[in-house]
């Protein structure tokens, strides 16, 4: 069957791709509900199992991230030649079951196994979905589409915070893990039976031939690493994630320890703050698509500018002694912080030919999560423990302040450096696409 006949048979219509994008968003919401619930419940978990901040950082960071990142690349390789929607459905079942298993934990070891299991399952989520979205949406709409998918981060984090906090307050933290794990299994069935697999390169211009066989991993890594823009944007995103995950794990503890809030009260405020992140998540992709039509460098400019603007708000947020003012000051950071997501993911997909897309996404997530998710929470917890003898419970305030200011300034610098070579790297992608073999 020719490519045109394939497209007609599959009928990837605008209404269908909107349905698919909405379903992918729901999957990502569940992904972050299951990930974020650990953060809101770290205080009751810490008190019951007697864990240090460093141990909590390990559980919320590297224990999850190291398997999430290393499992992501072989799963993405599978997705570059396999049926991507089936991989997503299977991954959803795995991480949902392991989330429910967390409720049985009796000590650090059991929690470690549970977090590793969730990480392995969630590794099968974004790389195949990024590839599916990129095959459904053309380059000029890709930033907005991927930002819409990335709305799952603030929505899922907000829901996980609210549900986890209230269930944890009144029914215990173990029941909270059981409740949030179940919906994922149901949604996995919906994904398996209703998502259509689009032809690879479906969204590319008609004259572009698409390589159908699997590109060797070494070739993909060599090509990506040869792009200066990708090196800088991946490190910029990693530093952004370093701040985001480090702060995200300990921000509930910050409000409870420093401002004296209760668990349910903290979860409610963080839910409301988290929902404002939807604005920035969508806006980052929308502005990049709109401004990038004239100059692709805006895909790096939008996240870089948003990141640097967030720094003074972070300083005010962490240094104020007024709890209500702190809540208000958290809102600008919640909006500006996630603006990097859509542009970073979209430009990674645009920088590579269609046959490399799932693998490129996994490589980006490998860098982001190994540095960001793996080290951010551990650094925040270790720094808090180090400062505790001098500052007591206030140590978490200064730990997060140092993390946010230094990490965001460094991240913004790399977005600027990425913008300097972006144009020539996009030309290199086009030249590779012209010379790559096509397998029918």
N, C-alpha and C positions, 0 to 999 in steps of 0.2 A: 504493500500500500504506500502511495506517495505521501509526502508530507502534507500537501493540500488536502488529500482525501482523509488523512488521519485527523486533521483539524476539523473538517466538516463532520466526521463521524463522532468525534468527542464533543462537539458543540460547546466550546468554552466561550459562552456568551457573557456579556457584561453583567447580566443578572446572576448568572451562575458563579462567576468569579467573585462577585460581592458576597454571595452566600459562603463560598469557600473561605474568603478572607475573614468573615465574621466567625466561622467555625474555628479557624486557626487562632483567631484572637481568644476565643473561649478556651482552647487548649492551653494557650500561654497564660491566661488568667489562672487556670488550675495549676499550672507549673509553678507560678509564683505564690499562690496560696500555700501550696505544699512546702515551698522553700521558706517563705516569710514567717510561717507560724512558729518555727523554731525560735526566731528572734524575739517575738512578743512573750514567749513562754520561758525564756532563759532564767528569769528570776525564780519562779517556782521550781524549775528543774534544778537550778543551782542549790536552792535551799534543801530540797529533798535528797538529792544525790551527793551534795557537798562537793561542788566543783569550783575551781578557780577561774578567773577571767581568762587566763591563758588557755585552760582546757576548753572553755566555752568558745574561745576564738578558733581553736583547732577543730572543734566539732562543726561550728558554723562556717569555717573557712576551708582550710586545706584538706581535711578529711573528706569533705564533699567535693572540693574543687579538683583534687588530683585525679580522682576517678572520672569525674565529669569531663575533664579536659582530655585525658588520655583515651578514654572510651570514645570521645567525640570523633576523632579522626577515622578510625576503622569503620564506625557507623556511617560517617559521611561518605567514605569510599563506597560502601555498600549502596548508599542512597544515590550516588552518581550513576549507577547502572541498574539498580533494583527498583522496586515499586515503592516510591517514597511515602505514599499515604499509608501503606501497610506497616512501614517502619515506625511512623508516628503513632499509629494505633497501639502497636506492641510496646513502644516506649512508655506510653501513657499508662498502660496496665501495670508495668513494672514499677514505675515510681509511685503510683497510687497505693499498690500493695505494700511497698516498703515504708510509705508514710504511716499506714495503719500499724505496721510492725513496730514503729517507734514507740507506740503506746505500751509495749510490753517491756521496755528497757528497765533494767534493775541497777545499772551502773554505767561507768564511762565506756566500757568495752561494748556493751549492747547498743548504746547510743551510737558508737562509732560504726558498727556494722550497719545500723539502720541508715545513717547519713551517707555511707558509701553506696548503699543500694539505691537510695533516692538519686544520688549523683549519677550513677551509671544509667538509670532509667531516663533522667532528664537530658542526658547527652544525646538521645535520639530525637529530640524535639526540634530545636531551631535550625540545624543545618539542612535537613530535608525540607522543612517548611520555607526557609529562605529561598531555596532552589525552586520550589513549587510556585511561590509568589512571583519570583523573577521570570518564570516561564508564562505566567498569566498576565503580567503587567509590563508594558514597554518601559524603556529607560527613563523617559520623561515623567512617568507616573510612579516610578519604583520607590523613590524616597518617601512619598506620601503613603503608599501601600505598606511599606515596611515599618513606617512610623505608626500606622494604624495597628499593625500586628504587635508592635512594641508597647502599645497601650496596655497590653497584658501585664506589663511590669508594675506600673502604678496601681492599676485596678486590682490585680492579684495580691500585691503587697498590702493594699488598703483593706481588702476583704479578709485576707489572712490575719492581719493585725486585729481587726474588729472581732471576727468570729473566734479567733484563738483567745483573745483577751476575755471576752464575755463567757465563753464556755469554760475557759480555764479558771475564771473567778468563781463560778457557781457549780461546776461539775468536775473540775480538776483537769490538769494538763493532759492526762492520758486520754480522756474522753475527747478532747479537742482534736488530737491526732486521728482518732478513729473516724470522727465525723467528716473531716476535710478530705480524707483519703477516698471515700466511697464514690463521689461524683465522677472522678476521673475514669473509673471503669465503665460507667454508663456512656460517657462522651467518647471513649475509645471505640465502642460499638458503632456509634453514629459516624465517626470518621471512617471506619473500615467499610461501611455499607453505602455511604453517600458521597464521598470525595472521589472525583475522577482524576486520573493521572494524565496531565497534559503532555504533549510531545515536547521533548527537550528543545529549547530554542523557539518555542511557540511565539514568544513576544518579539523575537528579533525581526528586523526588516526582511521582506520577502527574498531579497537578493543574497542574503547571508546564508552560506552553507554551514551546517552544524555538525561538528565531530560527534559521532555516536558511540565510539568505544571509550573505555576508561583510560584517562590520561595517567601515566605513571606518577605516583606520589612524589618521587624525587623531582620530576619535571615541574609539577605544580608548585612545590616549595621553592625550587630554583627560580621559577618565573616570578613568583610573588616577592621573594626576597630581593630580586633584582630591581623591583620598583621602589624607589626611595619614598614615594608618597605612601605606599602601603606600609612600609616599615614605620614611618612616623605616625600614620593614623592609627595603626594597631597599638603602638606604645602609648599614644595619647589616650585611646580608649581604655587601655589597661590601667593607666594612672587614674582615669576617671572612675573606673570600676573599683580600684584600690580604695579610693575615698568612699564611694557609694556603698560598697559591701561592708567596709569597716565601720562606717557610721551607722548603716542600716541594722547591723546586728546589735549594736549597743545603745541605739537611741532610746528604746524603751527603758533600759536600765538607767540611762541619763535622766530621763524625766522622773523616774521613781526614786532614784538615789539623791539627785541634786534638788529637784523641785517638790519631792514628797508626794507625788501622785500615786494612786492605787492602780492595780492592774487593769480593771475595766475602764477606769477613767483615762488612763494612758492610751489604751487601745482605741477609745473613741476619738480622742484628739488626733492621734496618729492616722486614723482612718480618714478624718476630714482633711488633714494636711496632705495625706497621700493622694487623695482624689484630685487635688490641684495639679499633681504631676502629670495628669492626663493632658493638660493644656500644653505644657512644654514638650511632652513626648510627640504629640501630633504636630505642634508648631515647628519643631526642628525639621521634620521631613517636608512639611508644606513650604516653609520658607526656602529650604535648600532647592526643592524642585522649581519653585517660582523664580528665584534669583539665579539658579544654576542654568537656566535656559540661555542666558547671555554669557555667563562665565562659570564654568564647572568648579572653579576654586571656591565658590560659595559653599560647596558641600563640606569644606573644611573651615571656612570662615564663620559660618553660623554656629557650629558647636564651640569653636575656639573663643569667639566673642562672648557667648553665653557663659562659658566656664569662667572666664576672667571676671565678668560682672558679678558672679556669685560669691566671690571671695569676701568683699566687705560685709555682705549680709551674713556670711558664716561667722565672721569675727563678732558682730553684734549679737548674733543668736547665742553663741557659746559663752559670752562674757556677761550677759545681763543676769541680774538676780531676780527679776520679775517673771514669774512663771507664765502669766498671760501674755506679756510682751514677747517672751520666747516663742510662744505658739504663733503669734502674728509674724515674727521675724523668720520663722521656719518656712513660711509660704513662698517667698521669692526663691529661696534655694530649691524648694520642691518643684517649682516651675522651670527654673533655669537648668537644674542638674540633668534631667533626662533628655534635653534637647540634642545631645550628642548621638543618641541611639540610631534614629532613622538615617541621618546622613552618613554615619560611619558604616552601617550595614549596607546601605544602598551603594555607596562608592566601592566597597569591596566587591559586590556583585558586578558592578559596571566595569571594574578593572580587569576582570577575567572573562575568557570565553565561556559559553554555556556549559561545556563539558567539565569545567572545573568548579562550578558554582557551589555545590554542596561541600566539596573539600575545602574551597577557599573560605567558606563560612566557618567550617570547623577549625581551620587554622587560626582565623581571627578570634574565635571564641576560646581556642586553646591559649592564645596570648592574653586575652582579656581576663579569662577566669583563673589561669594559673597565677598571674600576678595580682589581679584584682580580688577575686573571690578567695583564692588560696592564701594570699599573704595579708590582704587588708584587715580582715577580722583578727588574725593572729597578732599583727602589729599593734592594732588598737588595744587588744586585751593585754599584751605584754607590756605596752607603754603604760597602761592604766595600773597594772600590778607594780611596775617599777616606781611610779609616782605616788603610790598609795601610802608609803611610810611618811611622806611629807605633807600630803594633801588629804588623806583619808578617803571618804566616799567622793570627794570633789575631784579625785584623780581622773575620773572618767571624762569630766568636763575638759580638762587640759589635753588629755590624750586625743579626743576627737577634734579639738581646735587645731592642734598641730597637724593632724592628718588632713583636715579639710583645706587649710591654707596652703601648706607646702604641696600637696598632691595636685590641687586644682591649678596652681600657677604653673607647675611643671607640665601638666597636661596641655594647657593652652599654648605653651611654647611649641610643643610637637605638632599641634594642629596647624600652627603658622608655618612650620617647616614643611609639613606635608603639602600645603597649598603651593609652595614654590616650585615643585616638580610635577604637579598633578597633570598638567597638560601634556608634557612629553611622555608620561607613563601611560596615558590614555592612547596615545599614538602607538606605543609599543604593543598594547593589547590588540589594536586593530591590525597591526602588522602580523602578529602571531596568528590571528584568526584567518588571515588571507593565506598563510603558508601551511596551516595545519591540515593533515589528511582528513578526508571525510569517509566514514564507513557506512555504507547503506545496509 
